C-alpha cells in the first residue's frame, strides 16, 4: 500500500515543484531522484536532475537544450544549466558500472526509468502538476528510514554498493533492508565489485567522509565482504572509528578526516595511490601515520632536540598550515598540546638563518650545524 504524504511533506514538495518555461513548455518533464528525496526529508536540496519522457534527442536539441551526454542523451537547460536526460532503460552487457547498453525511445515511460535506479528512496519523481510519482514505494521506505534496492538488477552495477554504503553514512538513522544486504553480498561474491575503478571509488568515499557518520560507509563494506576488495590494507578498528567520530564532531575537513581514517594503515602511501587520492590528502595521511608514533603526544616531556626533529620531519617550517591540520588529526587519537606545538614552531621560525649564514660566509656544513643548534636553544628556552 502506497504511503501518504504528511502535510509537512506536501508543503516541502510544493516548494520543489518545477515551473514550465518557454524551453520546457509542452515537454513531459519531471524532477527525479535526490532532489525529491531531500525535499521530503526537509533537507537542503542540491542540484536538480530532470527526466524527459516521450521525446527525442533531436526534438530536445531543437528547443535550444545543449547536448552533453556520452552514452545516452543528456542535455543542459539553456538558462538554468540543469541536467535533463531522456527517460531510458538499461541492459547489462559487460562488467562494471559501464557495462550497460541504454535505450531511450519515445515509448520509455517514467516508471521504466525509475525502475532502473538503485534505491527506492531515489526512485521518486515530481511533475509540474506537483504530484509525486512513486511506483516503487520510496516514500514508505523514507518514512520507515529504510534503504531498500529497487530490483534484482542491483547486483549488476558495483557502484550501487558504494552508493548504498554512502547513504548509510549520510542517513544515520536508516537501516538497510535484509534482502538488499543479500544482493550486496552476491554482488561481491560474483566478482562485480572487482570491476570498480579507482576514480569512482574515490568519488563515493570523498562524499561519504563529508557525511555525519562516515564510519558506516566502511561498516557496510565490511558487512558485505567488500572492504578488503575495495580498500586493500585499510586498517579499520574501534579506535579508528572513534577517532573518525571525533573528527566529525570537531568539524574537521574531508582531507583531515581522510588522514584520521588512514592513521593505522601501514601501507598508507600505496592505498592512497590506489584510490587516486589527491597529493595533499596523501601527504597529510602519511604524516598522520608517522605522527602516531612520534613525540607529538609527549609535549614538553620531550627534549628540545626531539621536538625539533619532529617539526622538521613534518616540514612544519615550510608548511605551517598543514602542520596545524596534522595537529587536529592527531588530537583525535590522544591529548595533543596544540597550543604549545604552535608556539614551539614560532620559536623555531624566529631563528635568523640568514644572519647565521652570513656569519659563516658560505660554509654549508657549519651553517647547517649552527642553525640546528640555534633552533634547539630556542626550543629549550620556550614554554
Protein Blocks (a to p, Z undefined) as FASTA:
>chain_A
ZZdddfklmmmmmmmoccddfklgopacddehjlmmmmmnopacdddddddehiafklmm
mnopacfbfkbccdddfklopacddddddddfbecjklccddfbfklcfklmmmmmmbfk
lmcccdfkopacdfkommmmmmnopacdfblmlmmpmklmmmmmmmmmmmmmbccdfklm
mmmmmmmmnommmmpcfklmmmmmmmmmmpmblmlmmmmmmmnopmmmmmghiacdfklm
mmmmmmmmnopafklmmmmmmmmmmklmmmmmmnopafklmmmmmmmmmmmmmcklnmmm
pcfklmmmmmmmnommmmmmlmmmmmmmmmmnoccdfklmmmmmmmmmmpcfklmmmmnn
opaklmmmmmmmmmmmmmmmmZZ
